[in-house]
Amino acid sequence: MARLVDDVVAAHLVNPLVKTRFEQIKDMAHTKQLVREFFTAGSGGPPTYTGKGMLAAHKGMNISEQEYLAAMDDIVGAMNKNGIAEDAKKDVIAILYSLKGEIIRV
């Protein structure tokens, strides 16, 4: 999971549509920890997610549809790079799309 999250963040940091948002993160280690928890909890793993809900985490950021899709592309690319099974990728994509309303333009 740590490698997957590292790859997602690395992709975000070079993606021109979202990189400025990620370059501004002051405590990247903490952010990566929360993303690991989120993905692990979402995949049925034992860690509990200790971060904010998606709406609270993204409120006031005014994330556009293009930024959201760019971030999704980075996540899918990282899953492909790490050999994540198709069923698991579909589950992650479904979860992220279900949260779309709590991320875009809030």
TAHU-V149742 format. One record per pair of residues at least 4 apart in sequence whose ideal C-beta (glycine too) atoms are under 7 Angstrom apart, sorted by the first residue. I is the first residue (numbers start at 1). GAP is how many residues later the second one is. Records with the same first field share a line. If there is no record, write none. Layout:
# TAHU-V149742
I = GAP + GAP
This chain:
# TAHU-V149742
1 = 4 + 35 + 38 + 39
2 = 4 + 34
3 = 4 + 79
4 = 4 + 35 + 74 + 75 + 78
5 = 4 + 27 + 30 + 31 + 34
6 = 4
7 = 4 + 71 + 74 + 75
8 = 4 + 27 + 66 + 67 + 70
9 = 4 + 13 + 23
10 = 4
11 = 4 + 63 + 66 + 67
12 = 6 + 7 + 10 + 59 + 62
13 = 6 + 9 + 10
14 = 5
15 = 4 + 55 + 59
17 = 49 + 50 + 53
18 = 4 + 49 + 52 + 53
19 = 4
20 = 4
25 = 6
27 = 4
28 = 4
29 = 4
30 = 4
31 = 4
32 = 4
33 = 4
34 = 4 + 17
35 = 4
36 = 4
37 = 4 + 10 + 11 + 12 + 13 + 14
38 = 4 + 11 + 13
39 = 4
40 = 5 + 7
41 = 4 + 6 + 7 + 8
42 = 53
43 = 45
51 = 6
52 = 4 + 5
53 = 4
54 = 4 + 45 + 48 + 49
55 = 4 + 47 + 51
58 = 5 + 44 + 45 + 48
59 = 47
62 = 43
63 = 4 + 5 + 40 + 41 + 42
64 = 4
65 = 4 + 39
66 = 4
67 = 4
68 = 4 + 32 + 35 + 36
69 = 4
70 = 4
71 = 4
72 = 4 + 24
73 = 4
74 = 4
75 = 4 + 17 + 21
76 = 4 + 13 + 17
77 = 4
78 = 4
79 = 5 + 10 + 13
84 = 4 + 5
85 = 4
86 = 4
87 = 4
88 = 4
89 = 4
90 = 4
91 = 4
92 = 4
93 = 4
94 = 4
95 = 4
99 = 4
100 = 4
102 = 4
